[in-house]
Amino acid sequence: MIFLAGIFFSCNQSPTYQQQDKAETPKALQNETSDYSLGSKRSYEDLLEQLYQEEVNKTASLKALEKEIDESESIKSNSLKPLNEFNAKATTYYDAATKHLSAIRDSSLRENIRLIINKSQLKYSSQIEPLKSMEKLLQEESVKLNDAHEILKISTTLPLMEEYFKTSQPSLQSIKEALEKLEKTRLKTEKAGN
């Protein structure tokens, strides 16, 4: 975890994928694009994802990396499909065998068959253990890839937001004018009420 945080902060300080034009406000941050206020009646829109997608579209190296990430996830899913199907058949079979076991009325025979089924299940578990171990490693690597991907998204978009904060902060002038107008109107209203 500390390693991932180190990657994040080092990426934040000197991003591997530089923005092409810092002066240009990303479309996702332009006021006419969307309403991101908390009170918005629109459904939640993920601003970070929109900013990141803009960067992907502008940056060839990010686009290539995104393609590789998608391919890796697809390869993972495809590689696990036969194992999942194989394991599902075994599970279905042993569940059915256990149900059929209850149809045997002779308790001695039923117990003998139960032992045979249990022995077969243990043998199956032992046989499939190397595959299950590899599946676990594959899942762990997938989680690490996902973590690294999320860190990349944040470290790529955070500088965009910080630049936006510096260059696009609204002026206080209109708020001051509104405050002065409200104050004058309040005083006038109080005077009229007395």
C-alpha positions as CSV (number, residue, x, y, z in Angstrom):
1,M,0.0,0.0,0.0
2,I,2.9,2.3,0.8
3,F,4.4,1.4,-2.6
4,L,1.1,2.4,-4.3
5,A,0.9,5.7,-2.4
6,G,4.6,6.4,-3.4
7,I,3.6,5.8,-7.1
8,F,0.7,8.1,-6.7
9,F,2.7,11.0,-5.2
10,S,5.6,10.5,-7.6
11,C,3.1,10.5,-10.5
12,N,1.4,13.6,-9.1
13,Q,4.7,15.5,-9.0
14,S,5.8,14.5,-12.4
15,P,3.2,12.7,-14.4
16,T,4.3,10.2,-16.9
17,Y,1.5,11.2,-19.2
18,Q,1.8,15.0,-19.6
19,Q,-1.2,17.0,-20.6
20,Q,-0.8,18.4,-24.1
21,D,-2.1,21.9,-23.5
22,K,-2.4,23.1,-19.9
23,A,-3.9,26.4,-20.9
24,E,-6.9,24.7,-22.5
25,T,-9.7,23.9,-20.1
26,P,-10.8,20.3,-20.5
27,K,-14.3,19.9,-21.9
28,A,-15.5,18.2,-18.8
29,L,-14.7,21.3,-16.8
30,Q,-16.3,23.8,-19.1
31,N,-19.5,25.2,-17.6
32,E,-21.7,24.4,-20.6
33,T,-20.8,20.7,-20.5
34,S,-22.5,19.5,-17.3
35,D,-23.8,20.5,-13.9
36,Y,-21.7,18.9,-11.2
37,S,-23.4,20.6,-8.3
38,L,-24.5,18.5,-5.4
39,G,-28.0,19.7,-5.8
40,S,-28.2,18.7,-9.5
41,K,-31.2,16.7,-10.5
42,R,-29.1,14.9,-13.1
43,S,-27.8,11.5,-12.4
44,Y,-24.3,11.4,-11.0
45,E,-21.6,11.9,-13.6
46,D,-18.1,10.8,-12.8
47,L,-16.0,13.9,-13.5
48,L,-12.7,12.1,-12.9
49,E,-13.6,9.5,-15.5
50,Q,-14.6,12.2,-18.0
51,L,-11.3,14.1,-17.4
52,Y,-9.3,10.9,-17.7
53,Q,-11.1,9.8,-20.9
54,E,-10.3,13.2,-22.4
55,E,-6.6,12.6,-21.6
56,V,-6.7,9.1,-23.0
57,N,-8.2,10.5,-26.3
58,K,-5.4,13.1,-26.5
59,T,-2.4,11.0,-25.4
60,A,-1.3,8.0,-27.6
61,S,0.6,6.3,-24.8
62,L,-2.4,6.4,-22.5
63,K,-4.6,5.1,-25.3
64,A,-2.2,2.2,-25.9
65,L,-2.1,1.5,-22.1
66,E,-5.9,1.5,-21.8
67,K,-6.1,-1.0,-24.7
68,E,-3.6,-3.2,-23.0
69,I,-5.5,-3.0,-19.7
70,D,-8.7,-4.0,-21.5
71,E,-7.0,-6.9,-23.3
72,S,-5.4,-8.1,-20.0
73,E,-8.8,-8.2,-18.3
74,S,-10.3,-10.0,-21.3
75,I,-7.5,-12.6,-21.2
76,K,-8.1,-13.1,-17.5
77,S,-11.8,-13.7,-18.0
78,N,-11.3,-16.0,-21.0
79,S,-8.6,-18.0,-19.1
80,L,-10.9,-18.5,-16.1
81,K,-14.0,-19.5,-18.1
82,P,-13.0,-23.2,-18.6
83,L,-12.0,-23.6,-15.0
84,N,-15.3,-22.0,-13.8
85,E,-17.3,-24.3,-16.1
86,F,-15.4,-27.3,-15.0
87,N,-15.8,-26.5,-11.3
88,A,-19.5,-25.7,-11.8
89,K,-20.1,-29.2,-13.3
90,A,-18.3,-30.8,-10.3
91,T,-20.2,-28.7,-7.8
92,T,-23.5,-29.5,-9.6
93,Y,-22.7,-33.2,-9.7
94,Y,-21.8,-33.5,-6.0
95,D,-24.9,-31.5,-5.0
96,A,-27.0,-33.9,-7.1
97,A,-25.2,-36.9,-5.6
98,T,-25.9,-35.7,-2.1
99,K,-29.6,-35.3,-2.9
100,H,-29.7,-38.8,-4.5
101,L,-28.0,-40.1,-1.4
102,S,-31.0,-39.2,0.7
103,A,-33.1,-41.5,-1.6
104,I,-31.2,-44.6,-0.3
105,R,-33.3,-46.0,2.5
106,D,-30.8,-48.5,3.9
107,S,-28.8,-46.4,6.4
108,S,-25.7,-48.7,6.2
109,L,-25.6,-48.5,2.4
110,R,-26.3,-44.7,2.5
111,E,-23.4,-44.2,4.9
112,N,-21.1,-46.3,2.7
113,I,-22.0,-44.3,-0.4
114,R,-21.6,-41.0,1.6
115,L,-18.0,-42.0,2.4
116,I,-17.4,-42.8,-1.3
117,I,-18.8,-39.4,-2.4
118,N,-16.7,-37.6,0.3
119,K,-13.6,-39.5,-0.8
120,S,-14.3,-38.5,-4.4
121,Q,-14.8,-34.8,-3.4
122,L,-11.5,-34.8,-1.5
123,K,-9.8,-36.4,-4.5
124,Y,-11.4,-33.7,-6.8
125,S,-10.4,-30.9,-4.4
126,S,-6.8,-32.2,-4.4
127,Q,-6.8,-32.5,-8.2
128,I,-8.0,-29.0,-8.8
129,E,-6.0,-27.3,-6.1
130,P,-3.1,-26.2,-8.4
131,L,-5.7,-24.6,-10.7
132,K,-7.4,-22.9,-7.8
133,S,-4.1,-21.6,-6.5
134,M,-3.3,-20.2,-9.9
135,E,-6.8,-18.6,-10.1
136,K,-6.2,-17.0,-6.7
137,L,-2.9,-15.5,-8.0
138,L,-4.6,-14.3,-11.1
139,Q,-7.3,-12.6,-9.1
140,E,-4.7,-11.0,-6.8
141,E,-2.8,-9.6,-9.8
142,S,-6.1,-8.3,-11.2
143,V,-6.8,-6.4,-8.0
144,K,-3.2,-4.9,-8.1
145,L,-3.8,-3.9,-11.8
146,N,-7.1,-2.3,-10.8
147,D,-5.4,-0.4,-8.0
148,A,-2.6,0.8,-10.3
149,H,-5.2,1.9,-12.8
150,E,-7.2,3.9,-10.3
151,I,-4.0,5.6,-9.1
152,L,-3.1,6.4,-12.7
153,K,-6.5,8.0,-13.3
154,I,-6.2,10.1,-10.1
155,S,-2.6,11.1,-10.8
156,T,-3.4,12.0,-14.4
157,T,-6.5,14.1,-13.6
158,L,-5.5,15.7,-10.3
159,P,-3.1,18.2,-12.0
160,L,-5.9,19.1,-14.4
161,M,-8.2,19.9,-11.4
162,E,-5.4,21.9,-9.6
163,E,-4.8,23.9,-12.8
164,Y,-8.5,24.5,-13.1
165,F,-8.7,25.7,-9.5
166,K,-5.8,28.2,-10.2
167,T,-7.1,29.5,-13.5
168,S,-10.9,29.3,-13.2
169,Q,-11.8,30.4,-9.7
170,P,-14.9,32.7,-9.9
171,S,-14.5,36.3,-9.0
172,L,-15.8,37.6,-5.7
173,Q,-17.1,40.8,-7.3
174,S,-20.5,39.4,-8.3
175,I,-21.0,38.0,-4.8
176,K,-19.9,41.2,-3.2
177,E,-22.4,43.1,-5.4
178,A,-25.2,40.7,-4.5
179,L,-24.4,41.1,-0.8
180,E,-24.4,44.9,-1.0
181,K,-27.8,44.8,-2.9
182,L,-29.3,42.4,-0.3
183,E,-28.0,44.6,2.6
184,K,-29.4,47.8,1.0
185,T,-32.7,46.1,0.3
186,R,-32.9,44.7,3.9
187,L,-32.1,48.2,5.4
188,K,-34.8,49.8,3.1
189,T,-37.3,47.1,4.1
190,E,-36.5,47.5,7.8
191,K,-36.9,51.3,7.5
192,A,-40.2,50.9,5.7
193,G,-41.5,48.5,8.4
194,N,-40.7,51.0,11.2
